[in-house]
Amino acid sequence: MAEREGEAEVAVAVIDFDMLCSAVAAAAPTKVAEEPDERWGFGHVQRMWEGELLADYLDDRRIAMEATCCPCYSFGKNMQRANLGSCFLQGAIYLTLRLLALISLVAFFLTKNNAYVYFGVGSALLVGVYLGYFRTRIRRQFNIRGNNSWIDDCASHLVLPCCTLSQVHNHTFGYVELLL
């Protein structure tokens, strides 16, 4: 029994130390280097995404359901939390782009006109580019380690959009809680 209490105290101490380090890193002014470092790029404090993209998707089922059932709201809330726009505006743009792709594909199935397929695929790619652009901005804003390729961010939103929204939610929520 005493061993379990000791293990719990160690776990709490590790979590508290991790939160302290995150809070200090988030609150510290970041100095941007003149030359990029070969391993880390610009800046001196490199962070990681909060959780893995696919492995931690179902850890918080509420966030997973929100990202799956209402991705427009989840995206807007993430952008508002990161100070990249209002929740309503970002969610409305995301919803409009998704509806364009859906309406185009429905129009193709009804009319069999190939122009609707091209427009639908283009709209779907535009959704990936739009969300990838903001994921790249979040990566730069929070100084998250990665290869800094916006193509990878776009691809992750195209292939695993719900997982990506959930990961961004977990990351921005963690830093907003620490800064409050």
N, C-alpha and C positions, 0 to 999 in steps of 0.2 A: 504494500500500500504506500509506504514511504517512497519507494522507488518511482512509482507512477507520479506522485506529487512532484518529485524532483525532476522527472522528465517533462512534466507539464510546465514547471517553472522555467526550465531551459528553453522549451519551445516558445513560451511567451517572451522570454528575453531575446531570443533570436528574432522573432517577429517584431518586437519593439525596436530592436537595433536596426532591422531592415527598414522599418517605417521612419526611424530617425534619420538614417542615411538618405532615404528618398526625400524626406522633407527638407533636409539641408541642401541636397542637390537641386531640388526644385526651386528653393528660395534663393539660392546663390546666383549672383549675376554670372552669366556665362561669358567667358572671354573667347572671342573668335580669333583663332590663329591666323597669321598672315599667309602661311603656307600650310596646305593640308598635310596631316600626318599620314604616313603610308598605311598604317593599320586602321586608324580611327577616323580619318577625315578631319573636318574642321571642329573646333571646340575641344574642351578638355574633360568634360564630364559626359561619359557615354552611358546611356541607359539601355535597358532591354524592354521589349514588349512585355506587358503583364500577362503571362500565360502563353501557352502554345496556341497556334492558330486552330488546329483541328482537335487536339487532345483535350483542351480545356473548354470546349464549346458548351458542353452540358453540365459544367460544374455548378453554375447558377442557372437553374431552369427558368426562372423568371426572365432573365436577360435573354436566354436562348429563345423563349417563346415570343418575346417582344421583337427580337431581331428577325424571327421567322415569319410571324404573323403580321407585323406592322413595321417593315424595314424603313419606311419613309420617316416615321416618327423617331425610330431609333437613330437614324442618320442625323436628323435635325437636332435631336437632343445631344448627340455627340458633338456636333459642330458648335452648338451654343455653349456647351461645357468647355470647349477649347477656344472660345472667343473667336470663332470663324464665321459668324453670322447668326441670324435669328433661327430659332427652331422651326418656326412656321415657313419662312422663306426657303431654307435649305430642304426641308421636307417636301414642300410644294414643288420645287424644281426636280427633285428626285422622283416624286410621284408622276409628274408630267412626262419625264423621260421614259419611265417604265410603262406608262399608259400608251405613249407613242409606239413603242415596240410591240406591245400587246395588240393594239388596234390594227397596226400594219399586218401582223401575222393573221389576225382574224379576217381582215379584208382579203388577204391572199387566198385563204381557204374558201372564201365565198366567191371570189371572182376569178381565181387562178391566173391573175396578172402578176408576172414576175417582178414588176417594179415595187410591189408591196413587200416582197421578200427582201429586196435590197434595202428598202427603207427601214424595215423591221430589224434586220441585222445591223444596219448602220446605227439605228437608235439604241440597240442593245450594247454595241461597242461604245457609243457615246456615254451610256450609263457607267460602264467600266472606267472610261477615261475620266469622267467627272468625279467619281468616287475615289479613284486612284490618285487624282490630283490632290484632293483634300487629305487622303491618307499620307501622302508625301509631305504635305504642309504640317500635319500633326507630327510626323517623324522628325522634321526639322525643328519644330517648335519645342518638342520635348527632348530633343537631342538623342533620339533612339538609334541605337547601333543597327546598321544594316548596310547593304551595298548602295543605298541611296539611288536606286533605280526606280523611276516612276513606272516603268513597264512592269516590274514585279508587283508593285502596288495595284496597278490596273488589272493584271492577271489574277491576283488574289481576289479582287472584287468580282471579277467575271466568273471565276471557277467556284469560289466558296463565299458568296456574299454574306450569308448569315453569320458564318464563323468570323469573318473579317469585322463585321459590325459589332459582334459580341466582344472581340478582342479590343477594338478601339474603345468600346464602352467601358470595359474593365480598366483599361489604362487611364483614360481621362477621368473616370470616377475616382480612381485611387489618388490622383494628384490633386483633384479638386478637394477631396476630403482632407488631405494633408495640409493644404494651404488655408483652409478655413479656420 
